[in-house]
Amino acid sequence: GNNSYPLSAYGNKLLLSQEALKSKVGIGVSPSGSLGTMFTVESSASAASRVMAVRKENAGANVFEVEIDASGDGFVGILSGSNQDDGIRLHSNADSYFSKDLGIGMTTPASKLVVRSSASAASRIVEIQNNLSQRLFSFENNAAGDGFFQIKEAGGNAKVNLSSEDNDPMYLGVGTGAPNIGFGLTNPDGDLHIQKTGSVNVKY
């Protein structure tokens, strides 16, 4: 019938709620508590608790879990069934990790982090901005598949440009504020300063 809190069975389906009736399901919610979403799980706020876990039948080890720590911060784990520290852990206020290789734009990463972009068009692969949304660092590829790396000032002007494309200009520092460049030391005092143990060989 038109029950506002339906619990109905249809064949192999168990229906706990109906969107049309605006009914909601709560687990651990007190009778006086409110449900802001169609499905709400509430746990103790005074101690660490596991809100939800998914595991293989009779195996005991969790492969997915949602938890709240003693400070009230949440974290999610997608874990190995044989080693619950192996997998993915995303924490809202502590360390997070991917214990295996991570691929973005691909499904078979061959190193700890692989980012793949389109080979048919120029694209920005990695970008880092300051808090004003200004791009400070980027790694990009052009339409030919060549890569280039830039470090920019807050005004958006590139100060460092390194490219793998043939005959593409590369530079370190631009304008009157161009820095001294040092090889083998951290405090160069000339436009180009090279220091090493033994002789220095420079060829032009």
Secondary structure, 3 states (H helix, E strand, C coil): CCCCCCCEEECCEEECCCHHHCCCEEECCCCCCCCCCCEEECCCCCCCEEEEEEECCCCCCEEEEEEECCCCCEEEEEECCCCCCCEEEEECCCCCEECCCEEECCCCCCCCEEECCCCCCCEEEEEEECCCCCEEEEEEECCCCCEEEEEECCCCCEEEEEECCCCCCCEECCCCCCCCEEECCCCCCCCEEECCCCCCCCCC
